[in-house]
Amino acid sequence: MKKTFTLVALVAATLTTANAQVLVAGWDFQTTTTGGTAAASNPGAPLVYTANFGTGTLFLDGSNGSSTWTSLATSPQVTAFSGTAVNAGTGFSVVTTSPASLGIANSSANGFAMVFAFSMAGLSDLSVSYASQRTGTGFTGNQWAHSTDGVTFTNFGSSIVPAGSFAVITLPTVTALNNDSTVFLRYTVEGASSTAGNNRLDNIQFNAIPEPSTWALIGLGLGFALWSIRRRRSING
């Protein structure tokens, strides 16, 4: 009887959370226990970052439509800085001492783009949020765009100007990527006015809602398990 009640509760919870968001991919640029890539200061900062949570990859190496950024010993375009606990998701590191955030720098990177690739299969209503800040000579224009083929991109909205200290930036919800097996988000920067100008990105979260068919399959499986237990109890008297 106890197992029956437990499964009933699970089915009910599944149905009532059908509109709840789940984390698709997240980057805190520190956690490596799940296979994610940690940020590092130049020289030699990574140019490809596997998501620290969920599944996804960030490219700054010239592949998947990204620009070829550099992580040189002097005047780098990619490095690492101290981070923030702002917008940290469940399990994200809240250690803020460097290296704890992705640093993008240098006026030579004006017009450069980084690209995120991940899957929206079985998911809808993508929500993007992250923490960002810039120095006085950092990138004033930060444009996000989305694509289903990595070739044709559509802007989320207007270009973003990050604040001088870490603050949460949340993009408009996107429905154009619903249930696509591979999608791309492009982040293009402009407006840095010195080689030392830089921006920081931390605690990037891509969240989405499992589509009804996905929840239905989960509910069906739990329902079948419940039926099997009740049938066995009936046979066994």
N, C-alpha and C positions, 0 to 999 in steps of 0.2 A: 504494500500500500504506500509506503514511504517513497519508493521509486516512482510510482504512478504520480503522486503529487508533485515530485520533483520535475518530472517531464512536463506535466501540465503547466507548471510555473515557467519552464523554459520556453514552451510554445507561446505562452502569453507574452513573455518578455520579448520574444522575437517579433511578434506581431505589433507590439506597442512601440518598438524602437525602429520601425521600418523607415522612418524619416531621419534617423540619427546619422550624423556624419561619422566617417571613419578616416583615419590618417592614411593617405595613399603613399606619400613620401615626405620625409622630413630631414632637414640638415641642421644640426647644431654645431657642426664642424669640430666636434671633439670626441663623440662616442664611437669607439671602434669595436665594442664587444659584439655588435650585430653585423660586422663586416663593413661598416662605413669608413669613409676617408676623413682623417683629421687634417685641419688646416696647419700650415707651417710657414714660418717666416722665410723670406728670400735669403740666400739663393736656393733654388730648388723647391719652391712651393709647388704643390701638385697643381696640374692643369686639368685633371679629371677628378671629380668627387662623387663617389658612390654614396647614395643616401644613407644617413646614419640610422634612419628608421624607415620601415616600409621598403618600397622598391622604386628606384629611379636613379638617374645619373645626370650630373652637371658637367658640361663640356666647355672648356676654355682653350682647347688645343687645336682648333681649326677644323674639327670634325663635326658632323651633324649640323652644319650651317653656322657654327660658332666662329669667332675670329681667333687668330693665333696670338694669344697673350704671351707675355714673357714674365719670368720670375728670376731676374738677374740679381747680381749682388748689389748693383747700384741702379737707381731709378727704375725699380721693378714696376710692372703693371699688376702683378698678383703677389700678395703676401698675406700676412696674418697680423691681427691686432687683438687687444683685449676686447671682450665681448660683453654680453648682457644676459639677464634672466628674463627680460621683456619678451613676451610671446613664446616662452618655453612651453612645449607640450609635455604630455605625460612621459616621464623617463628621460627627458632632455637634460643635459648637463646645465647646471646653473653656476658653474665655475666661470668667473669673468676675467681672470688673469690671462694674459697673452701666452700662447696663441689660442684664442677662443672664438674668433670670428673671421670670416673671409674678408680680406682687404683688397680692394681694387683701387689702383692709383695711376697717376701720371697723365698729363695732358696729351701725351702721345697715344693714349688709348681712347681719345675722343672718337666716337663713331664705332667703337668696338662692341661686339655682342657676345654674351654667353648664352648657352642653350641647355635647357632641361629636357630630358626625354623620359617618359614614363607611360604607364598604361591606364586607360580609363575603362577597360573591359568590365562590364557589369556594374558600372558606376555612372553617376550623373551629377550635375550641378557642382562643378569644380569651384572651390573656394581657396584663394591664395592669400596668405598673410605672412608677414615677416617683420623683423626689427631692422632698422637702418638708421644711419647717421652719416653726415659728411663734414669735412673741414671747410673752412672758408673758401678755399680754392679747389674744392672737390667737384665732383660731377653734379651739376645742377639739373640736368635733364636725364631722367631715368624712364625709359619707355618699355612697357611690357606688351608682348604680342603672343598670340596663340596660333597653332597650326595643326592640321591632321596629317600633313604630308612632309613637313619640314622644308617646304619650298614657298608656299603661299601663306603669309602671315597676316593676321588681323589684329590691330591694336585693341587692348582692353579699354582704353580710354585716353585721357590726356596724359602727357608726360608728368612725372612726379618729381618734386623737389624735396629731398630728405631734409629733416631738421638737423640742427647742430648737435643734438644729443639723441641717444637711441629712443625711437618711438615706433609704435606699431603702424604698419601700412597694410591695409586690407584692400584687395582689388575687387572689382565687381564680379559677381558670380557668373560663370560661363556655362552655357548649355550646349554650345556648338561642338563640344568634345565628347558628349555623352556616348558611352559604350564603344569608343574607338580603342582598338588594340594598342596603338602607339600614338602618342600625341607629343607635341613639342611646345615649350614656352621659351620665347626669346626675350632677353633683357639687354637693351642697348643703352649705352651711356654717352652723354655729351656734356660739354660745358666746363670741364676742368681747366683751370687757368695757370697751373704750374706743375712741374714734375713732382712736387711733394704733395699736391692735392690728392685727397683720397676719400673714399667712402667705405663703410663697413656694412656687411650683411650678416645677420645671425638669426637663428631659430626660424628658418624658413619652413612653412607648413603648407602642404597641398592636401586639402580635405575634400571628400566627396560623399555622396549618398548612394549606398547600394541600391540598384534598380529593383523594382518590385519582384521581378523574376528571380533575382538572387535570394531575396528574403523568402520568397515562396518555396524555393528548393530547400532552404534551411528548415522552414516550418514543416514541409512535407516529410523531411527526414526525421524530425523530432516526432511528428505525428505518427509515422510508421512505427517508430520505436515504442511509443505509447500503446499502439494497437497490439504490437507483438507481446508486450508484457501482460496486457489484459487477457489476450487469448491464451497464453500459457497458464495464467491463473485459473481461467475457466476450464481448461483441459485437466489441470491437476486438481480441480475441485476446491 
